[in-house]
Amino acid sequence: MSALGGAVIRASVPRLTLDAAFEQKNDIAKAVEEELEKAMPAYGLEIVQTLIVDIEPDTHVKRAMNEINAGLFSNHISSSSFV
């Protein structure tokens, strides 16, 4: 079951930006649920609900995001005028 769910996620998420992946967690969960609902009756299982509770980007992605955010913050501070 987790292999099928993982396959659906791997097919969906790479097409999205990171922001879109966070915004579309419910849509991704629904796609996983639909695929599992098709496959699981053969095993006598019924899918009641699927949840994606967190998206954990790769360490390299997190580091790059932090660098981008630090640069944006730095640019914002340097362009602000203080009275």
MODELLER restraints for C-alpha pairs under 7 A, 6 or more apart:
rsr = mdl.restraints
at = mdl.atoms
rsr.add(forms.Gaussian(group=physical.xy_distance, feature=features.Distance(at['CA:5:A'], at['CA:32:A']), mean=5.44, stdev=0.5))
rsr.add(forms.Gaussian(group=physical.xy_distance, feature=features.Distance(at['CA:8:A'], at['CA:32:A']), mean=5.82, stdev=0.5))
rsr.add(forms.Gaussian(group=physical.xy_distance, feature=features.Distance(at['CA:9:A'], at['CA:28:A']), mean=6.87, stdev=0.5))
rsr.add(forms.Gaussian(group=physical.xy_distance, feature=features.Distance(at['CA:13:A'], at['CA:21:A']), mean=6.34, stdev=0.5))
rsr.add(forms.Gaussian(group=physical.xy_distance, feature=features.Distance(at['CA:22:A'], at['CA:55:A']), mean=6.87, stdev=0.5))
rsr.add(forms.Gaussian(group=physical.xy_distance, feature=features.Distance(at['CA:25:A'], at['CA:52:A']), mean=6.18, stdev=0.5))
rsr.add(forms.Gaussian(group=physical.xy_distance, feature=features.Distance(at['CA:29:A'], at['CA:50:A']), mean=5.73, stdev=0.5))
rsr.add(forms.Gaussian(group=physical.xy_distance, feature=features.Distance(at['CA:29:A'], at['CA:51:A']), mean=5.70, stdev=0.5))
rsr.add(forms.Gaussian(group=physical.xy_distance, feature=features.Distance(at['CA:29:A'], at['CA:52:A']), mean=5.90, stdev=0.5))
rsr.add(forms.Gaussian(group=physical.xy_distance, feature=features.Distance(at['CA:33:A'], at['CA:49:A']), mean=6.87, stdev=0.5))
rsr.add(forms.Gaussian(group=physical.xy_distance, feature=features.Distance(at['CA:33:A'], at['CA:50:A']), mean=5.71, stdev=0.5))
rsr.add(forms.Gaussian(group=physical.xy_distance, feature=features.Distance(at['CA:36:A'], at['CA:47:A']), mean=6.79, stdev=0.5))
rsr.add(forms.Gaussian(group=physical.xy_distance, feature=features.Distance(at['CA:37:A'], at['CA:46:A']), mean=6.80, stdev=0.5))
rsr.add(forms.Gaussian(group=physical.xy_distance, feature=features.Distance(at['CA:37:A'], at['CA:47:A']), mean=5.77, stdev=0.5))
rsr.add(forms.Gaussian(group=physical.xy_distance, feature=features.Distance(at['CA:40:A'], at['CA:46:A']), mean=6.32, stdev=0.5))
